Amino acid sequence: MFYQIRYQTGEIEDMVAEMRKGSIPCMDVDDMDEFNWVVNKLEEYNIYLAKNIPLDRNARDRVNEPEFEFRAAFSSGKDSENNLMYIDFYFEPYVEEDYDPIFGD
């Protein structure tokens, strides 16, 4: 059975340590606003989003992992594409807030 750790936004330091070891950590975020928050937080650790590298939506099998959103590339220097590090981002599943009654309640 495949087991992976999905970091939460409060575990940035642990995720940075994994990235610096060469691993591709996975992170749960709710939406693009939270993704942007993570990007800003990583800048405090001198890790910057590689803006010239597009988000890779095909990096993982979306049939087996439907909550996978994209893989983002990061670098240890602003506007640099050297020494790339990656994070796989997973968005929380969208929950429909309004359901039609089944029995006409």
C-alpha positions in Angstrom: 0.0 0.0 0.0 1.3 3.5 -0.9 1.6 5.9 2.0 2.4 9.5 1.7 2.4 12.4 4.2 0.4 15.4 3.3 1.6 18.4 5.1 -0.7 21.1 6.4 0.0 24.8 6.2 1.2 24.8 9.8 4.0 22.4 9.0 6.0 24.6 6.6 9.3 24.0 8.4 9.0 20.2 8.1 8.1 20.6 4.4 11.1 22.8 3.8 13.3 20.2 5.4 11.9 17.5 3.0 12.4 19.8 0.0 16.0 20.5 0.9 16.6 16.7 1.1 15.5 16.4 -2.5 12.0 14.9 -1.8 8.8 16.2 -3.3 6.5 16.8 -0.4 2.7 16.9 -0.7 0.6 19.7 0.8 -3.1 20.1 1.4 -4.5 23.5 0.7 -8.1 24.7 0.3 -7.8 27.0 -2.7 -5.5 29.3 -4.7 -5.6 31.9 -1.9 -4.1 29.4 0.5 -1.6 28.3 -2.1 -0.5 31.9 -2.5 -0.2 32.2 1.3 2.1 29.1 1.3 4.2 30.7 -1.5 4.6 33.9 0.5 5.5 31.8 3.6 8.2 29.9 1.7 9.8 33.1 0.8 10.7 33.6 4.5 12.9 30.5 4.0 14.4 31.8 0.8 12.4 29.5 -1.4 10.7 31.1 -4.3 8.1 30.0 -6.8 9.7 29.5 -10.2 7.3 31.7 -12.1 8.7 30.8 -15.6 7.8 27.1 -15.0 4.1 26.4 -15.4 2.2 24.5 -12.8 2.2 20.8 -13.8 -1.3 19.4 -13.6 -0.3 16.1 -15.1 2.5 15.2 -12.6 0.4 12.6 -10.9 -2.4 10.2 -11.8 -5.5 12.2 -11.4 -7.7 9.1 -11.7 -6.2 7.6 -8.6 -5.7 10.9 -6.8 -8.6 13.1 -7.9 -7.8 15.7 -5.3 -4.3 16.3 -6.8 -4.3 19.8 -8.3 -0.7 20.5 -9.5 3.0 20.3 -8.9 4.7 23.6 -8.5 8.4 24.3 -9.0 10.4 26.4 -6.5 14.0 27.6 -6.4 16.4 28.9 -3.8 16.8 32.2 -5.6 14.4 34.8 -6.9 13.8 34.6 -10.7 16.1 31.5 -10.8 15.5 28.1 -12.3 18.6 26.5 -10.7 18.4 23.9 -8.0 14.7 23.3 -8.5 12.5 21.9 -5.7 8.9 20.8 -6.1 5.7 20.5 -4.0 2.6 18.5 -5.0 -0.5 20.4 -4.0 -3.8 18.8 -3.2 -7.0 20.8 -2.9 -9.7 19.8 -0.5 -12.6 18.2 -2.4 -15.4 20.6 -3.2 -18.4 19.8 -1.1 -21.7 20.8 -2.5 -23.5 22.9 0.1 -27.1 22.5 -1.1 -28.6 19.1 -1.7 -32.0 18.4 -3.2 -34.2 16.4 -0.7 -34.4 12.8 -1.5 -37.8 12.1 -0.1 -39.4 15.5 -0.7 -38.8 16.8 2.8 
